[in-house]
Amino acid sequence: ETARWTPPPENVRELQALMRHREDLLSMRQQERNRLQSGVSSVRVRGDLEKHLAFLDEQIRQLDKDIAAHIDGDSDLRRQRELLLSIPGIGPTTAAGLLGGVSSAFHWWCRRPG
């Protein structure tokens, strides 16, 4: 019998939302960098782009702290992150991304019948 799909737990859904938001911020930052490097000649526009880049950088820094705090506050996520960090080449950001993307599959695998 095939196991019925169940949504990931709330702690994983929150991590997924935080990681998606981080990806969106990184994408916006790259777009603004591209605009800045495209040869914008207006001093005003360049200034606005630089201010927006600084704002995005700060948002990403704060979000990274929030993601770490979210994982730290959950014993399952914290334990899984520690296991991932024991793998050479896996750092905190990659571990958080894997937890957000793989945790739901891990949740399903561990709870399937048989």
C-alpha positions in Angstrom: 0.0 0.0 0.0 1.3 3.5 -0.9 1.6 5.8 2.0 -0.5 8.9 1.9 1.3 12.2 1.5 1.3 14.4 4.5 2.6 17.9 4.5 5.9 18.6 6.2 5.7 19.7 9.8 5.3 23.5 10.6 9.0 23.8 11.6 10.1 22.6 8.1 7.4 24.7 6.3 8.7 27.8 8.1 12.3 26.9 7.1 11.2 26.4 3.5 9.6 29.8 3.5 12.7 31.5 5.0 14.9 29.8 2.4 12.7 30.8 -0.5 12.7 34.4 0.8 16.5 34.3 1.0 16.7 33.1 -2.7 14.4 35.9 -3.7 16.6 38.5 -1.9 19.7 37.0 -3.5 18.1 37.2 -6.9 17.0 40.9 -6.4 20.6 41.7 -5.2 22.0 40.2 -8.4 19.6 42.1 -10.5 20.6 45.4 -8.9 24.3 44.5 -9.2 23.7 43.9 -12.9 22.0 47.2 -13.3 24.8 49.0 -11.5 27.4 47.3 -13.7 25.5 47.9 -16.9 27.0 51.4 -17.2 24.2 53.5 -15.6 25.4 57.1 -16.1 22.9 58.9 -13.9 24.5 59.7 -10.5 21.0 59.6 -8.9 20.2 56.2 -10.3 23.6 54.8 -9.3 23.1 56.2 -5.8 19.7 54.6 -5.5 21.1 51.3 -6.7 23.9 51.4 -4.2 21.5 52.2 -1.4 19.2 49.3 -2.5 22.1 46.9 -2.6 23.2 47.9 0.9 19.6 47.4 2.1 19.4 44.0 0.4 22.8 43.0 2.0 21.5 43.9 5.4 18.2 42.0 4.8 20.2 38.9 3.8 22.5 39.1 6.8 19.5 39.4 9.2 17.6 36.6 7.4 20.7 34.3 7.8 20.6 35.0 11.5 16.9 34.3 11.6 17.3 31.0 9.8 20.1 29.9 12.1 17.9 30.9 15.1 15.0 28.9 13.7 17.1 25.8 13.3 18.7 26.3 16.7 15.3 26.5 18.3 14.2 23.1 17.0 15.9 20.0 18.3 15.2 17.9 15.2 16.4 20.5 12.7 19.4 21.3 14.9 20.4 17.6 15.1 20.0 17.2 11.3 22.0 20.4 10.7 24.9 19.1 12.9 24.9 15.8 10.9 25.0 17.8 7.6 27.8 20.1 8.9 29.9 17.0 9.6 30.1 16.4 5.8 33.2 18.2 4.3 32.2 21.0 2.1 28.7 21.6 3.7 28.4 24.9 5.5 25.5 26.5 7.4 23.8 28.0 4.3 23.9 24.7 2.3 22.8 22.8 5.4 19.8 25.1 5.9 18.9 24.7 2.2 19.1 21.0 2.3 17.0 20.9 5.5 14.4 23.0 3.9 14.4 21.0 0.7 15.2 17.5 1.9 13.5 17.5 5.3 10.1 16.9 3.8 11.4 13.9 1.9 13.1 12.7 5.0 9.9 13.2 7.0 8.0 11.1 4.4 10.7 8.4 4.3 10.9 7.9 8.0 7.1 7.6 8.4 6.3 5.3 5.5 4.8 1.9 6.3 6.8 -1.3 6.2 
